[in-house]
């Protein structure tokens, strides 16, 4: 069973120093998270935080395997409608394929840019990729192709390093010569 997406769990924590038209944001900021043009989710509106809003909203969404960026768009609702406050694009390579496993929870902060491309605050998020669940037969097939003969590892009793290699896994090739067997 081949998957064409993975599950992204992103928690939008907070933002710092948000400005709209070079003035501090007063209230009603929220974030829209997009993994592609057709797949996006929004946080709740923070009505009290002003230019330092806090959401702590966990969003779970399917992320196609070909996704290169996760986009965070910070908006603000006002009496004249919605305004874009800032945008950050998180490269998927920042949390998949790096030094830590993708399934580890990672805390990241990114610089926001306003519609003119100028610096406009920082957004703080935590994210991880959840592994799809597999049934037991899929796990066995993934481990050894379904053939029990290709899986094996032995450790010599007397500490000798008499190993051979089968399918890249070190295996013990025989009993020690001074064995009782």
VOGU-3710 file (C-alpha; in Angstrom, 3 decimals, decimal comma):
1> xxxxxxxxxx> 0,000/0,000/0,000  1,675/3,181/-1,207  0,799/6,487/0,420  0,827/9,732/-1,542  0,689/11,941/1,535  1,744/12,119/5,145  0,021/13,638/8,142  1,391/16,951/9,350  0,687/18,009/12,915  1,454/21,716/13,317
11> xxxxxxxxxx> 0,774/23,774/16,416  0,759/27,507/15,802  2,019/28,800/19,142  2,428/32,578/18,994  3,774/35,579/17,117  5,912/38,528/18,135  5,959/42,198/17,122  3,194/42,112/14,478  2,578/45,366/12,616  0,028/46,528/10,069
21> xxxxxxxxxx> 0,899/49,665/8,067  3,863/50,167/10,424  1,550/50,320/13,477  1,223/47,589/16,113  -1,639/45,145/15,496  -4,315/45,788/18,120  -6,325/42,545/18,034  -8,044/39,848/15,976  -4,980/38,167/14,455  -5,140/34,622/13,124
31> xxxxxxxxxx> -3,015/32,309/10,972  -3,880/30,346/7,820  -1,647/27,280/7,305  -1,399/25,942/3,729  0,387/22,884/2,370  -0,966/23,401/-1,159  -3,502/25,775/-2,775  -6,411/23,457/-1,968  -5,455/22,327/1,532  -5,430/24,963/4,270
41> xxxxxxxxxx> -6,657/25,440/7,819  -6,933/28,472/10,089  -6,343/29,053/13,779  -8,833/30,741/16,043  -8,778/34,538/16,228  -6,780/36,012/19,114  -8,826/38,993/20,246  -6,596/40,088/23,121  -2,912/39,575/22,284  -2,443/42,615/20,066
51> xxxxxxxxxx> 0,954/42,569/18,360  1,986/39,576/20,528  -0,853/37,091/19,889  -0,949/33,572/21,270  -3,002/30,806/19,634  -1,612/27,431/20,731  -3,843/25,799/18,093  -2,975/22,284/16,880  -3,877/21,721/13,242  -3,674/18,263/11,665
61> xxxxxxxxxx> -3,657/18,083/7,893  -2,644/15,795/5,060  0,543/16,922/3,319  1,237/15,531/-0,190  4,680/13,937/-0,579  5,672/16,476/-3,244  5,066/19,456/-0,911  8,162/21,657/-0,680  6,872/24,433/1,619  4,306/24,939/4,365
71> xxxxxxxxxx> 2,959/28,486/4,188  1,907/30,471/7,256  -0,177/33,556/6,465  -0,898/35,866/9,405  -4,026/37,963/8,940  -5,868/40,509/11,014  -9,613/41,212/11,029  -10,523/44,869/11,347  -13,391/47,261/10,695  -12,204/47,637/7,072
81> xxxxxxxxxx> -12,032/43,888/6,449  -9,099/41,471/6,564  -5,495/42,526/6,116  -2,448/40,390/5,485  0,046/41,074/8,259  2,835/38,708/7,268  3,858/35,524/5,507  6,406/32,809/6,273  7,263/29,815/4,107  8,683/26,831/5,997
91> xxxxxxxxxx> 10,781/24,515/3,821  9,665/20,913/4,393  13,357/19,983/4,514  13,578/21,954/7,785  11,599/19,215/9,545  11,829/16,174/7,209  15,118/14,544/6,287  17,352/16,492/8,636  19,353/15,447/11,664  16,330/14,452/13,732
101> xxxxxxxxxx> 13,572/12,075/12,643  10,508/13,708/11,085  8,311/12,159/13,786  10,095/14,113/16,538  8,330/17,246/17,728  10,319/20,282/16,623  9,944/23,895/17,769  10,740/26,442/15,068  10,561/30,229/14,692  10,392/32,081/11,374
111> xxxxxxxxxx> 10,625/35,688/10,263  7,391/37,065/8,823  7,426/39,309/5,761  4,667/41,816/4,998  3,125/42,150/1,493  5,925/44,581/0,543  8,591/42,038/1,550  9,697/43,911/4,671  10,378/42,216/8,021  7,254/42,088/10,130
121> xxxxxxxxxx> 7,583/40,014/13,292  8,258/36,389/14,100  5,987/33,356/14,246  6,595/30,387/16,566  5,369/26,887/15,702  5,891/23,278/16,670  5,454/20,523/14,136  6,018/16,903/13,322  5,071/14,371/10,698  3,004/11,467/11,927
131> xxxxxxxxxx> 3,867/8,076/10,479  0,999/6,216/8,811  -0,060/3,095/10,695  0,682/-0,204/9,011  -0,790/-3,595/9,744  1,485/-6,453/10,866  1,830/-8,035/7,421  2,935/-4,692/5,932  5,553/-4,291/8,647  6,880/-7,810/8,080
141> xxxxxxxxxx> 6,978/-7,264/4,327  8,819/-3,970/4,793  11,360/-5,585/7,123  12,313/-8,515/4,950  10,199/-8,679/1,856  7,998/-11,317/3,458  10,746/-13,967/3,350  11,818/-15,115/6,818  15,107/-16,515/5,437  16,436/-13,021/4,739
151> xxxxxxxxxx> 16,029/-11,876/8,347  18,508/-13,121/10,879  21,208/-12,069/13,252  23,409/-14,151/15,468  25,935/-13,322/18,122  28,778/-15,772/18,815  28,768/-17,168/22,344  32,525/-16,994/22,871  32,873/-13,438/21,526  34,500/-14,363/18,205
161> xxxxxxxxxx> 33,736/-12,038/15,290  32,966/-14,801/12,804  30,352/-12,903/10,795  29,068/-13,053/7,255  26,814/-10,639/5,418  23,409/-11,536/4,029  21,231/-8,697/2,755  23,368/-6,151/4,585  22,660/-7,631/8,038  25,624/-9,117/9,941
171> xxxxxxxxxx> 24,949/-12,739/10,819  26,950/-15,355/12,648  28,247/-17,981/10,237  28,840/-20,890/12,570  29,472/-22,205/16,049  32,827/-21,639/17,659  35,281/-24,488/17,188  35,432/-25,186/20,944  31,654/-25,497/21,188  29,967/-28,603/22,567
181> x> 27,558/-28,705/19,629
//
